[in-house]
Amino acid sequence: MENEFIKTLASQTILISTLLGGFSIAIIANLLISDLNTRLLKIIMILATLVAGFFLVNVFAMSLADWSKSKKLGKFTTAIGFLTLILILIVI
């Protein structure tokens, strides 16, 4: 029972992290096109970027947990995670 609870909790955490990461990225996009250039805007931009990064790291770490379900699923999620990392590094 405890193992099943942990798997359910992990899947819910992935869902919440994905949604909140998406909202953070949407906020960043809106702030980038804003004409304002205040100190508060810069602080919000820095914090939103950090939060989006933390949520993405959380999603990537939880995808690695799929190895416990099956090897195929673990390989697939790890490959997608590395592809995402490579694409992020290319954009930077």
Backbone bond lengths (Angstrom), bond angles and torsions (degrees), N, CA, C in turn:
res aa  C-N    CA-C-N  psi(-1)  N-CA   C-N-CA  omega(-1)  CA-C   N-CA-C  phi
1 M - - - 1.446 - - 1.525 111.35 -
2 E 1.315 117.85 -40.08 1.445 121.39 -178.35 1.529 111.65 -65.23
3 N 1.340 117.03 -40.00 1.463 121.58 179.65 1.531 110.90 -64.14
4 E 1.329 116.40 -40.73 1.461 121.11 178.67 1.531 110.75 -65.66
5 F 1.326 116.85 -37.88 1.458 121.46 177.77 1.525 110.82 -63.52
6 I 1.320 117.27 -41.95 1.464 121.55 -179.76 1.527 110.35 -64.88
7 K 1.335 117.86 -40.28 1.463 121.14 177.99 1.523 111.11 -64.43
8 T 1.332 116.76 -42.31 1.463 120.71 178.17 1.523 110.68 -64.93
9 L 1.314 116.80 -43.19 1.457 121.24 178.26 1.526 110.88 -62.08
10 A 1.323 117.30 -41.14 1.463 121.10 178.96 1.531 111.02 -64.53
11 S 1.323 117.87 -41.99 1.468 119.29 -179.90 1.527 111.14 -67.09
12 Q 1.327 117.47 -36.00 1.465 120.08 176.65 1.530 111.06 -68.18
13 T 1.330 116.31 -37.80 1.461 120.27 177.96 1.520 110.84 -64.83
14 I 1.327 117.49 -39.09 1.460 121.05 177.22 1.523 110.14 -61.91
15 L 1.331 116.99 -45.60 1.459 120.94 -179.53 1.525 111.40 -61.55
16 I 1.309 117.06 -47.67 1.465 120.75 -179.51 1.523 110.84 -64.79
17 S 1.330 117.74 -42.07 1.461 121.07 179.93 1.521 111.42 -64.39
18 T 1.316 116.53 -39.05 1.460 120.03 178.61 1.522 111.15 -64.68
19 L 1.316 116.54 -44.83 1.464 119.90 179.57 1.526 111.83 -65.04
20 L 1.321 117.20 -46.41 1.456 120.16 -179.52 1.528 111.75 -67.51
21 G 1.325 117.07 -35.81 1.462 120.29 175.10 1.517 111.45 -63.01
22 G 1.332 116.39 -40.64 1.466 120.57 176.99 1.514 112.17 -63.51
23 F 1.343 116.35 -41.78 1.471 119.56 176.78 1.521 110.99 -63.38
24 S 1.329 117.13 -40.52 1.466 120.57 179.21 1.516 111.13 -63.54
25 I 1.314 116.68 -41.50 1.469 120.28 178.65 1.521 110.52 -66.86
26 A 1.337 117.77 -36.58 1.470 120.95 176.73 1.529 110.75 -64.79
27 I 1.325 117.20 -39.32 1.470 120.45 177.19 1.523 110.10 -64.14
28 I 1.327 116.53 -42.83 1.466 120.47 178.94 1.530 110.32 -60.24
29 A 1.330 116.64 -43.98 1.467 120.23 -179.67 1.520 111.07 -62.44
30 N 1.326 117.21 -41.34 1.465 119.77 178.45 1.521 111.92 -67.07
31 L 1.310 117.50 -37.09 1.462 120.18 179.36 1.524 111.75 -71.02
32 L 1.329 116.29 -31.05 1.467 119.18 179.20 1.526 112.51 -65.17
33 I 1.327 116.93 -34.89 1.467 119.63 -178.07 1.522 112.26 -92.27
34 S 1.332 116.37 0.43 1.464 120.98 179.39 1.515 110.33 -73.00
35 D 1.326 115.09 148.10 1.466 120.67 178.57 1.520 112.56 -86.02
36 L 1.314 117.19 -11.40 1.464 120.71 -179.84 1.523 110.60 -70.58
37 N 1.330 114.90 146.55 1.462 119.93 178.32 1.527 108.26 -141.29
38 T 1.328 115.55 62.93 1.454 120.45 -178.30 1.527 110.16 -105.19
39 R 1.325 114.45 168.42 1.467 119.77 178.71 1.530 110.73 -65.52
40 L 1.334 116.33 -39.19 1.458 120.88 179.23 1.530 111.01 -62.55
41 L 1.321 116.19 -40.73 1.465 120.22 178.36 1.527 110.94 -62.32
42 K 1.318 116.55 -40.80 1.468 119.83 178.74 1.524 111.82 -65.00
43 I 1.337 116.55 -39.65 1.466 120.45 178.34 1.524 110.36 -65.39
44 I 1.335 116.76 -44.74 1.466 120.58 178.57 1.518 109.97 -62.01
45 M 1.324 117.48 -40.12 1.468 121.82 -179.92 1.533 110.64 -63.56
46 I 1.318 116.47 -43.54 1.467 120.53 179.16 1.524 110.62 -64.10
47 L 1.332 116.31 -46.32 1.466 119.78 -179.25 1.527 111.87 -65.81
48 A 1.331 117.69 -40.94 1.470 120.51 179.16 1.521 110.79 -64.74
49 T 1.317 117.14 -37.44 1.463 120.61 177.80 1.524 110.82 -66.27
50 L 1.332 116.87 -43.10 1.466 120.19 177.35 1.527 111.18 -62.66
51 V 1.310 116.56 -44.67 1.461 120.22 -179.25 1.521 110.91 -62.89
52 A 1.329 117.60 -44.64 1.465 120.75 178.90 1.527 110.35 -61.00
53 G 1.319 116.67 -41.51 1.461 120.11 177.84 1.514 112.43 -63.48
54 F 1.338 117.20 -42.81 1.458 120.86 178.82 1.522 111.61 -64.04
55 F 1.335 116.76 -40.44 1.462 119.10 178.42 1.527 111.02 -65.72
56 L 1.331 117.09 -39.12 1.463 119.48 178.73 1.526 111.30 -66.46
57 V 1.320 117.09 -38.45 1.469 120.17 176.45 1.528 110.07 -63.82
58 N 1.326 116.86 -39.67 1.456 120.50 178.59 1.522 111.29 -63.06
59 V 1.323 116.57 -43.97 1.465 119.96 179.10 1.522 110.31 -63.40
60 F 1.333 117.53 -42.26 1.458 120.66 179.15 1.524 111.24 -63.66
61 A 1.327 117.44 -41.68 1.467 120.90 -179.50 1.523 111.18 -66.39
62 M 1.338 117.42 -38.47 1.461 120.15 179.58 1.524 111.11 -71.44
63 S 1.362 118.44 -30.60 1.481 119.77 176.76 1.514 110.84 -63.74
64 L 1.382 116.58 -31.68 1.458 119.98 178.10 1.520 111.08 -66.77
65 A 1.337 116.63 -21.02 1.460 120.25 178.62 1.528 111.56 -72.12
66 D 1.320 118.15 -12.03 1.465 120.69 179.13 1.522 112.51 -67.97
67 W 1.310 118.39 -9.54 1.452 120.82 176.18 1.523 110.47 -62.85
68 S 1.327 116.51 -24.87 1.461 119.26 -179.65 1.529 111.78 -73.75
69 K 1.338 117.19 -20.67 1.462 120.29 179.57 1.525 111.41 -83.46
70 S 1.339 116.54 -52.29 1.463 120.28 177.45 1.525 109.38 -162.92
71 K 1.322 115.76 158.18 1.462 119.79 179.57 1.525 111.55 -67.25
72 K 1.350 116.79 -40.75 1.463 119.92 -178.96 1.525 111.31 -62.03
73 L 1.325 115.97 -45.99 1.458 120.03 179.84 1.521 110.90 -65.77
74 G 1.321 117.12 -38.91 1.456 121.19 177.30 1.514 112.34 -63.45
75 K 1.331 116.74 -44.09 1.468 120.56 177.84 1.518 111.22 -63.56
76 F 1.348 116.35 -41.96 1.462 120.58 -178.89 1.528 111.47 -63.93
77 T 1.339 117.21 -48.80 1.463 119.47 -178.17 1.529 111.89 -68.35
78 T 1.321 117.44 -33.87 1.458 120.00 176.56 1.521 110.80 -67.25
79 A 1.329 117.22 -41.55 1.466 120.72 177.71 1.524 111.21 -62.93
80 I 1.325 116.91 -43.55 1.467 120.23 177.94 1.525 110.49 -64.64
81 G 1.318 117.33 -38.78 1.461 120.92 177.70 1.523 112.08 -62.47
82 F 1.334 116.96 -44.85 1.463 119.97 178.26 1.525 111.47 -67.80
83 L 1.320 117.55 -37.14 1.464 120.68 176.27 1.520 110.40 -62.04
84 T 1.327 116.47 -42.50 1.465 120.71 177.40 1.521 110.72 -62.58
85 L 1.322 117.09 -43.56 1.468 121.22 178.07 1.520 110.67 -60.19
86 I 1.301 118.16 -44.68 1.467 122.22 179.75 1.523 110.34 -62.67
87 L 1.343 116.83 -43.73 1.466 119.96 179.22 1.521 111.77 -64.47
88 I 1.330 117.18 -38.43 1.467 120.24 177.00 1.520 110.41 -64.79
89 L 1.329 117.35 -42.20 1.463 120.45 178.91 1.524 111.92 -66.12
90 I 1.320 117.45 -33.81 1.473 120.82 178.02 1.522 109.50 -67.01
91 V 1.320 116.38 -42.20 1.464 120.40 -179.24 1.522 111.42 -66.03
92 I 1.326 115.96 -36.66 1.476 119.67 -179.94 1.507 108.32 -68.91
